[in-house]
Amino acid sequence: MTIARSLQRGNKRLKPLIDFALKEGWEVARTAGGHLKFTKPGLPPIYTGSTPGDRRAGLNARARLRRTDRATDLKATTREADADG
């Protein structure tokens, strides 16, 4: 059984989100309450429900993951520019 399959627990809408997160380097785990917790070193954790409330829930969670990654990349770039000059 794959990691994504065990984390989705029968909800087929979660598989694309979990696959995306794993491909982008996020770690995915279940919380005690059943939510999904996405973690990546140096970034704050992101939580999402395990049962999407609407059809956009997975897309919204994916957008949060991308925005968090992008914000961290921008901060690192800014720090490097400040150090150079």
C-alpha positions as CSV (number, residue, x, y, z in Angstrom):
1,M,0.0,0.0,0.0
2,T,1.4,3.4,-0.9
3,I,1.8,6.3,1.5
4,A,-0.8,8.4,-0.3
5,R,-3.3,5.6,-0.2
6,S,-2.9,5.0,3.5
7,L,-3.2,8.8,4.2
8,Q,-6.3,9.3,2.1
9,R,-8.3,6.7,4.0
10,G,-10.9,6.1,1.3
11,N,-11.3,9.7,0.1
12,K,-10.2,9.7,-3.5
13,R,-10.2,13.5,-3.7
14,L,-7.2,13.7,-1.4
15,K,-4.9,11.5,-3.5
16,P,-3.9,14.2,-6.0
17,L,-3.2,16.7,-3.1
18,I,-1.1,14.1,-1.2
19,D,0.8,13.1,-4.4
20,F,1.5,16.8,-5.2
21,A,2.8,17.5,-1.7
22,L,5.1,14.5,-1.6
23,K,6.5,15.4,-5.1
24,E,7.2,18.9,-3.9
25,G,9.1,17.6,-0.8
26,W,6.5,18.0,1.8
27,E,6.0,15.3,4.5
28,V,2.3,14.4,5.1
29,A,1.0,12.9,8.3
30,R,-2.4,12.5,10.0
31,T,-3.1,14.3,13.2
32,A,-4.8,12.7,16.2
33,G,-8.0,14.4,15.1
34,G,-7.8,13.0,11.6
35,H,-6.6,16.2,9.7
36,L,-3.7,16.2,7.3
37,K,-0.5,17.9,8.4
38,F,2.0,19.0,5.8
39,T,5.5,19.8,7.0
40,K,8.7,20.9,5.3
41,P,11.9,21.9,7.0
42,G,12.2,25.6,7.6
43,L,8.5,26.2,6.9
44,P,5.4,26.4,9.1
45,P,3.2,23.4,9.1
46,I,0.0,23.5,7.0
47,Y,-3.2,21.7,8.1
48,T,-6.2,20.8,6.1
49,G,-9.3,18.7,6.7
50,S,-9.3,15.1,5.7
51,T,-12.8,15.3,4.2
52,P,-13.0,18.1,1.7
53,G,-16.0,20.3,2.4
54,D,-16.4,21.4,-1.2
55,R,-14.9,20.6,-4.6
56,R,-12.3,23.3,-4.3
57,A,-10.9,22.2,-1.0
58,G,-8.0,20.2,-2.5
59,L,-7.1,23.0,-4.9
60,N,-7.1,25.6,-2.1
61,A,-4.8,23.4,0.0
62,R,-2.5,23.0,-3.0
63,A,-2.4,26.7,-3.4
64,R,-1.5,27.2,0.3
65,L,1.4,24.8,-0.2
66,R,2.7,26.6,-3.3
67,R,2.3,30.0,-1.6
68,T,4.2,29.0,1.4
69,D,7.1,27.6,-0.7
70,R,7.1,30.7,-2.9
71,A,7.1,33.1,0.1
72,T,10.1,31.3,1.6
73,D,12.0,31.4,-1.7
74,L,11.3,35.2,-1.9
75,K,12.6,35.7,1.7
76,A,15.8,33.8,0.9
77,T,16.4,35.8,-2.3
78,T,15.9,39.0,-0.4
79,R,18.4,38.0,2.3
80,E,21.0,37.1,-0.4
81,A,20.5,40.5,-2.1
82,D,20.8,42.3,1.2
83,A,24.0,40.4,2.0
84,D,25.6,41.2,-1.4
85,G,25.0,44.9,-1.4
